[in-house]
Amino acid sequence: MLLILFDYLGWLHSNLSILKKLLLPIDEIFGKNIILFGYLV
C-alpha cells in the first residue's frame, strides 16, 4: 500500500515539474507583456 502511495507521489511530482517547465515561459511572456502594457498606459 505504501509503495503505491510513494509511486503515485513520485509520478505527481514529476508531472508537476513538467507543468512548471511548460508554464514558466508562458508566465514570463505574460509578465513582460503586462509590464510593457503598463509602461505604454
CHARMM internal coordinates of N, CA and C (Angstrom, degrees):
IC EDIT
DIST 1 N 1 CA 1.4669
DIST 1 CA 1 C 1.5387
ANGL 1 N 1 CA 1 C 111.07
DIST 1 C 2 N 1.3340
ANGL 1 CA 1 C 2 N 115.75
DIHE 1 N 1 CA 1 C 2 N -46.79
DIST 2 N 2 CA 1.4613
ANGL 1 C 2 N 2 CA 119.97
DIHE 1 CA 1 C 2 N 2 CA 179.67
DIST 2 CA 2 C 1.5240
ANGL 2 N 2 CA 2 C 111.50
DIHE 1 C 2 N 2 CA 2 C -64.46
DIST 2 C 3 N 1.3365
ANGL 2 CA 2 C 3 N 115.71
DIHE 2 N 2 CA 2 C 3 N -36.46
DIST 3 N 3 CA 1.4664
ANGL 2 C 3 N 3 CA 119.95
DIHE 2 CA 2 C 3 N 3 CA 179.86
DIST 3 CA 3 C 1.5264
ANGL 3 N 3 CA 3 C 110.69
DIHE 2 C 3 N 3 CA 3 C -62.61
DIST 3 C 4 N 1.3273
ANGL 3 CA 3 C 4 N 116.65
DIHE 3 N 3 CA 3 C 4 N -40.45
DIST 4 N 4 CA 1.4675
ANGL 3 C 4 N 4 CA 121.30
DIHE 3 CA 3 C 4 N 4 CA 178.45
DIST 4 CA 4 C 1.5290
ANGL 4 N 4 CA 4 C 109.62
DIHE 3 C 4 N 4 CA 4 C -63.92
DIST 4 C 5 N 1.3335
ANGL 4 CA 4 C 5 N 115.48
DIHE 4 N 4 CA 4 C 5 N -41.49
DIST 5 N 5 CA 1.4621
ANGL 4 C 5 N 5 CA 120.66
DIHE 4 CA 4 C 5 N 5 CA -179.83
DIST 5 CA 5 C 1.5317
ANGL 5 N 5 CA 5 C 110.98
DIHE 4 C 5 N 5 CA 5 C -63.56
DIST 5 C 6 N 1.3415
ANGL 5 CA 5 C 6 N 115.98
DIHE 5 N 5 CA 5 C 6 N -45.65
DIST 6 N 6 CA 1.4638
ANGL 5 C 6 N 6 CA 120.03
DIHE 5 CA 5 C 6 N 6 CA 179.29
DIST 6 CA 6 C 1.5269
ANGL 6 N 6 CA 6 C 111.24
DIHE 5 C 6 N 6 CA 6 C -64.49
DIST 6 C 7 N 1.3259
ANGL 6 CA 6 C 7 N 115.92
DIHE 6 N 6 CA 6 C 7 N -38.73
DIST 7 N 7 CA 1.4642
ANGL 6 C 7 N 7 CA 121.39
DIHE 6 CA 6 C 7 N 7 CA 178.43
DIST 7 CA 7 C 1.5278
ANGL 7 N 7 CA 7 C 110.07
DIHE 6 C 7 N 7 CA 7 C -62.64
DIST 7 C 8 N 1.3257
ANGL 7 CA 7 C 8 N 116.34
DIHE 7 N 7 CA 7 C 8 N -42.74
DIST 8 N 8 CA 1.4533
ANGL 7 C 8 N 8 CA 122.30
DIHE 7 CA 7 C 8 N 8 CA 179.13
DIST 8 CA 8 C 1.5279
ANGL 8 N 8 CA 8 C 111.03
DIHE 7 C 8 N 8 CA 8 C -64.83
DIST 8 C 9 N 1.3414
ANGL 8 CA 8 C 9 N 116.23
DIHE 8 N 8 CA 8 C 9 N -42.67
DIST 9 N 9 CA 1.4609
ANGL 8 C 9 N 9 CA 120.56
DIHE 8 CA 8 C 9 N 9 CA 179.22
DIST 9 CA 9 C 1.5224
ANGL 9 N 9 CA 9 C 111.11
DIHE 8 C 9 N 9 CA 9 C -64.11
DIST 9 C 10 N 1.3292
ANGL 9 CA 9 C 10 N 116.59
DIHE 9 N 9 CA 9 C 10 N -38.69
DIST 10 N 10 CA 1.4626
ANGL 9 C 10 N 10 CA 121.75
DIHE 9 CA 9 C 10 N 10 CA 178.14
DIST 10 CA 10 C 1.5233
ANGL 10 N 10 CA 10 C 110.84
DIHE 9 C 10 N 10 CA 10 C -64.59
DIST 10 C 11 N 1.3392
ANGL 10 CA 10 C 11 N 115.20
DIHE 10 N 10 CA 10 C 11 N -42.53
DIST 11 N 11 CA 1.4695
ANGL 10 C 11 N 11 CA 121.41
DIHE 10 CA 10 C 11 N 11 CA 179.02
DIST 11 CA 11 C 1.5283
ANGL 11 N 11 CA 11 C 109.98
DIHE 10 C 11 N 11 CA 11 C -63.95
DIST 11 C 12 N 1.3251
ANGL 11 CA 11 C 12 N 116.26
DIHE 11 N 11 CA 11 C 12 N -44.17
DIST 12 N 12 CA 1.4589
ANGL 11 C 12 N 12 CA 122.47
DIHE 11 CA 11 C 12 N 12 CA 179.97
DIST 12 CA 12 C 1.5248
ANGL 12 N 12 CA 12 C 109.80
DIHE 11 C 12 N 12 CA 12 C -61.76
DIST 12 C 13 N 1.3239
ANGL 12 CA 12 C 13 N 116.54
DIHE 12 N 12 CA 12 C 13 N -44.60
DIST 13 N 13 CA 1.4620
ANGL 12 C 13 N 13 CA 121.81
DIHE 12 CA 12 C 13 N 13 CA -178.81
DIST 13 CA 13 C 1.5256
ANGL 13 N 13 CA 13 C 111.05
DIHE 12 C 13 N 13 CA 13 C -63.12
DIST 13 C 14 N 1.3219
ANGL 13 CA 13 C 14 N 116.80
DIHE 13 N 13 CA 13 C 14 N -42.95
DIST 14 N 14 CA 1.4721
ANGL 13 C 14 N 14 CA 120.17
DIHE 13 CA 13 C 14 N 14 CA -179.99
DIST 14 CA 14 C 1.5275
ANGL 14 N 14 CA 14 C 110.41
DIHE 13 C 14 N 14 CA 14 C -66.36
DIST 14 C 15 N 1.3259
ANGL 14 CA 14 C 15 N 116.53
DIHE 14 N 14 CA 14 C 15 N -38.04
DIST 15 N 15 CA 1.4664
ANGL 14 C 15 N 15 CA 119.84
DIHE 14 CA 14 C 15 N 15 CA 178.57
DIST 15 CA 15 C 1.5250
ANGL 15 N 15 CA 15 C 111.26
DIHE 14 C 15 N 15 CA 15 C -67.97
DIST 15 C 16 N 1.3343
ANGL 15 CA 15 C 16 N 116.87
DIHE 15 N 15 CA 15 C 16 N -37.21
DIST 16 N 16 CA 1.4543
ANGL 15 C 16 N 16 CA 120.52
DIHE 15 CA 15 C 16 N 16 CA 178.87
DIST 16 CA 16 C 1.5203
ANGL 16 N 16 CA 16 C 110.93
DIHE 15 C 16 N 16 CA 16 C -65.70
DIST 16 C 17 N 1.3372
ANGL 16 CA 16 C 17 N 116.51
DIHE 16 N 16 CA 16 C 17 N -38.99
DIST 17 N 17 CA 1.4639
ANGL 16 C 17 N 17 CA 119.24
DIHE 16 CA 16 C 17 N 17 CA 179.06
DIST 17 CA 17 C 1.5236
ANGL 17 N 17 CA 17 C 110.77
DIHE 16 C 17 N 17 CA 17 C -66.79
DIST 17 C 18 N 1.3380
ANGL 17 CA 17 C 18 N 116.91
DIHE 17 N 17 CA 17 C 18 N -35.97
DIST 18 N 18 CA 1.4682
ANGL 17 C 18 N 18 CA 120.99
DIHE 17 CA 17 C 18 N 18 CA 176.61
DIST 18 CA 18 C 1.5347
ANGL 18 N 18 CA 18 C 109.31
DIHE 17 C 18 N 18 CA 18 C -65.57
DIST 18 C 19 N 1.3284
ANGL 18 CA 18 C 19 N 116.11
DIHE 18 N 18 CA 18 C 19 N -43.41
DIST 19 N 19 CA 1.4666
ANGL 18 C 19 N 19 CA 120.55
DIHE 18 CA 18 C 19 N 19 CA 178.99
DIST 19 CA 19 C 1.5245
ANGL 19 N 19 CA 19 C 111.08
DIHE 18 C 19 N 19 CA 19 C -61.82
DIST 19 C 20 N 1.3408
ANGL 19 CA 19 C 20 N 116.27
DIHE 19 N 19 CA 19 C 20 N -40.74
DIST 20 N 20 CA 1.4611
ANGL 19 C 20 N 20 CA 119.99
DIHE 19 CA 19 C 20 N 20 CA 179.40
DIST 20 CA 20 C 1.5186
ANGL 20 N 20 CA 20 C 110.62
DIHE 19 C 20 N 20 CA 20 C -63.33
DIST 20 C 21 N 1.3358
ANGL 20 CA 20 C 21 N 116.47
DIHE 20 N 20 CA 20 C 21 N -39.80
DIST 21 N 21 CA 1.4680
ANGL 20 C 21 N 21 CA 120.59
DIHE 20 CA 20 C 21 N 21 CA 178.94
DIST 21 CA 21 C 1.5238
ANGL 21 N 21 CA 21 C 110.79
DIHE 20 C 21 N 21 CA 21 C -64.64
DIST 21 C 22 N 1.3285
ANGL 21 CA 21 C 22 N 116.67
DIHE 21 N 21 CA 21 C 22 N -34.92
DIST 22 N 22 CA 1.4657
ANGL 21 C 22 N 22 CA 120.72
DIHE 21 CA 21 C 22 N 22 CA 179.09
DIST 22 CA 22 C 1.5271
ANGL 22 N 22 CA 22 C 111.57
DIHE 21 C 22 N 22 CA 22 C -75.50
DIST 22 C 23 N 1.3372
ANGL 22 CA 22 C 23 N 116.00
DIHE 22 N 22 CA 22 C 23 N -37.21
DIST 23 N 23 CA 1.4583
ANGL 22 C 23 N 23 CA 120.43
DIHE 22 CA 22 C 23 N 23 CA -176.40
DIST 23 CA 23 C 1.5156
ANGL 23 N 23 CA 23 C 113.67
DIHE 22 C 23 N 23 CA 23 C -79.37
DIST 23 C 24 N 1.3335
ANGL 23 CA 23 C 24 N 117.88
DIHE 23 N 23 CA 23 C 24 N -27.00
DIST 24 N 24 CA 1.4560
ANGL 23 C 24 N 24 CA 121.23
DIHE 23 CA 23 C 24 N 24 CA -176.42
DIST 24 CA 24 C 1.5310
ANGL 24 N 24 CA 24 C 113.08
DIHE 23 C 24 N 24 CA 24 C -59.10
DIST 24 C 25 N 1.3427
ANGL 24 CA 24 C 25 N 120.12
DIHE 24 N 24 CA 24 C 25 N -49.20
DIST 25 N 25 CA 1.4643
ANGL 24 C 25 N 25 CA 119.59
DIHE 24 CA 24 C 25 N 25 CA 178.10
DIST 25 CA 25 C 1.5307
ANGL 25 N 25 CA 25 C 112.69
DIHE 24 C 25 N 25 CA 25 C -61.47
DIST 25 C 26 N 1.3274
ANGL 25 CA 25 C 26 N 116.02
DIHE 25 N 25 CA 25 C 26 N -38.94
DIST 26 N 26 CA 1.4709
ANGL 25 C 26 N 26 CA 121.05
DIHE 25 CA 25 C 26 N 26 CA 179.11
DIST 26 CA 26 C 1.5245
ANGL 26 N 26 CA 26 C 109.11
DIHE 25 C 26 N 26 CA 26 C -62.60
DIST 26 C 27 N 1.3339
ANGL 26 CA 26 C 27 N 116.31
DIHE 26 N 26 CA 26 C 27 N -43.64
DIST 27 N 27 CA 1.4573
ANGL 26 C 27 N 27 CA 122.58
DIHE 26 CA 26 C 27 N 27 CA 179.74
DIST 27 CA 27 C 1.5282
ANGL 27 N 27 CA 27 C 110.38
DIHE 26 C 27 N 27 CA 27 C -62.77
DIST 27 C 28 N 1.3294
ANGL 27 CA 27 C 28 N 116.46
DIHE 27 N 27 CA 27 C 28 N -40.89
DIST 28 N 28 CA 1.4641
ANGL 27 C 28 N 28 CA 120.65
DIHE 27 CA 27 C 28 N 28 CA 179.49
DIST 28 CA 28 C 1.5216
ANGL 28 N 28 CA 28 C 111.12
DIHE 27 C 28 N 28 CA 28 C -66.15
DIST 28 C 29 N 1.3312
ANGL 28 CA 28 C 29 N 116.66
DIHE 28 N 28 CA 28 C 29 N -42.73
DIST 29 N 29 CA 1.4652
ANGL 28 C 29 N 29 CA 121.36
DIHE 28 CA 28 C 29 N 29 CA 179.61
DIST 29 CA 29 C 1.5305
ANGL 29 N 29 CA 29 C 110.47
DIHE 28 C 29 N 29 CA 29 C -62.70
DIST 29 C 30 N 1.3343
ANGL 29 CA 29 C 30 N 116.19
DIHE 29 N 29 CA 29 C 30 N -47.10
DIST 30 N 30 CA 1.4641
ANGL 29 C 30 N 30 CA 120.28
DIHE 29 CA 29 C 30 N 30 CA -179.78
DIST 30 CA 30 C 1.5186
ANGL 30 N 30 CA 30 C 110.84
DIHE 29 C 30 N 30 CA 30 C -65.47
DIST 30 C 31 N 1.3242
ANGL 30 CA 30 C 31 N 116.37
DIHE 30 N 30 CA 30 C 31 N -39.38
DIST 31 N 31 CA 1.4620
ANGL 30 C 31 N 31 CA 120.84
DIHE 30 CA 30 C 31 N 31 CA 179.10
DIST 31 CA 31 C 1.5201
ANGL 31 N 31 CA 31 C 111.23
DIHE 30 C 31 N 31 CA 31 C -61.39
DIST 31 C 32 N 1.3430
ANGL 31 CA 31 C 32 N 116.20
DIHE 31 N 31 CA 31 C 32 N -44.37
DIST 32 N 32 CA 1.4638
ANGL 31 C 32 N 32 CA 121.03
DIHE 31 CA 31 C 32 N 32 CA 179.17
DIST 32 CA 32 C 1.5264
ANGL 32 N 32 CA 32 C 110.53
DIHE 31 C 32 N 32 CA 32 C -65.51
DIST 32 C 33 N 1.3280
ANGL 32 CA 32 C 33 N 117.11
DIHE 32 N 32 CA 32 C 33 N -40.41
DIST 33 N 33 CA 1.4621
ANGL 32 C 33 N 33 CA 120.81
DIHE 32 CA 32 C 33 N 33 CA 179.83
DIST 33 CA 33 C 1.5274
ANGL 33 N 33 CA 33 C 111.14
DIHE 32 C 33 N 33 CA 33 C -65.30
DIST 33 C 34 N 1.3321
ANGL 33 CA 33 C 34 N 116.07
DIHE 33 N 33 CA 33 C 34 N -39.75
DIST 34 N 34 CA 1.4660
ANGL 33 C 34 N 34 CA 120.23
DIHE 33 CA 33 C 34 N 34 CA 179.62
DIST 34 CA 34 C 1.5258
ANGL 34 N 34 CA 34 C 110.05
DIHE 33 C 34 N 34 CA 34 C -66.10
DIST 34 C 35 N 1.3411
ANGL 34 CA 34 C 35 N 116.94
DIHE 34 N 34 CA 34 C 35 N -41.04
DIST 35 N 35 CA 1.4661
ANGL 34 C 35 N 35 CA 121.20
DIHE 34 CA 34 C 35 N 35 CA 178.42
DIST 35 CA 35 C 1.5307
ANGL 35 N 35 CA 35 C 109.85
DIHE 34 C 35 N 35 CA 35 C -64.14
DIST 35 C 36 N 1.3359
ANGL 35 CA 35 C 36 N 116.15
DIHE 35 N 35 CA 35 C 36 N -43.49
DIST 36 N 36 CA 1.4667
ANGL 35 C 36 N 36 CA 121.83
DIHE 35 CA 35 C 36 N 36 CA 179.56
DIST 36 CA 36 C 1.5307
ANGL 36 N 36 CA 36 C 110.43
DIHE 35 C 36 N 36 CA 36 C -64.01
DIST 36 C 37 N 1.3267
ANGL 36 CA 36 C 37 N 115.87
DIHE 36 N 36 CA 36 C 37 N -43.93
DIST 37 N 37 CA 1.4580
ANGL 36 C 37 N 37 CA 121.83
DIHE 36 CA 36 C 37 N 37 CA 179.31
DIST 37 CA 37 C 1.5287
ANGL 37 N 37 CA 37 C 110.26
DIHE 36 C 37 N 37 CA 37 C -62.08
DIST 37 C 38 N 1.3209
ANGL 37 CA 37 C 38 N 116.27
DIHE 37 N 37 CA 37 C 38 N -44.36
DIST 38 N 38 CA 1.4623
ANGL 37 C 38 N 38 CA 121.43
DIHE 37 CA 37 C 38 N 38 CA 178.42
DIST 38 CA 38 C 1.5210
ANGL 38 N 38 CA 38 C 111.40
DIHE 37 C 38 N 38 CA 38 C -62.51
DIST 38 C 39 N 1.3391
ANGL 38 CA 38 C 39 N 116.10
DIHE 38 N 38 CA 38 C 39 N -36.77
DIST 39 N 39 CA 1.4731
ANGL 38 C 39 N 39 CA 121.49
DIHE 38 CA 38 C 39 N 39 CA 179.32
DIST 39 CA 39 C 1.5353
ANGL 39 N 39 CA 39 C 110.76
DIHE 38 C 39 N 39 CA 39 C -68.55
DIST 39 C 40 N 1.3339
ANGL 39 CA 39 C 40 N 115.84
DIHE 39 N 39 CA 39 C 40 N -39.80
DIST 40 N 40 CA 1.4634
ANGL 39 C 40 N 40 CA 120.57
DIHE 39 CA 39 C 40 N 40 CA -179.94
DIST 40 CA 40 C 1.5170
ANGL 40 N 40 CA 40 C 112.33
DIHE 39 C 40 N 40 CA 40 C -69.58
DIST 40 C 41 N 1.3213
ANGL 40 CA 40 C 41 N 116.42
DIHE 40 N 40 CA 40 C 41 N -37.80
DIST 41 N 41 CA 1.4588
ANGL 40 C 41 N 41 CA 122.22
DIHE 40 CA 40 C 41 N 41 CA 179.85
DIST 41 CA 41 C 1.5305
ANGL 41 N 41 CA 41 C 108.48
DIHE 40 C 41 N 41 CA 41 C -80.99
END
COOR INIT
IC SEED 1 N 1 CA 1 C
IC BUILD
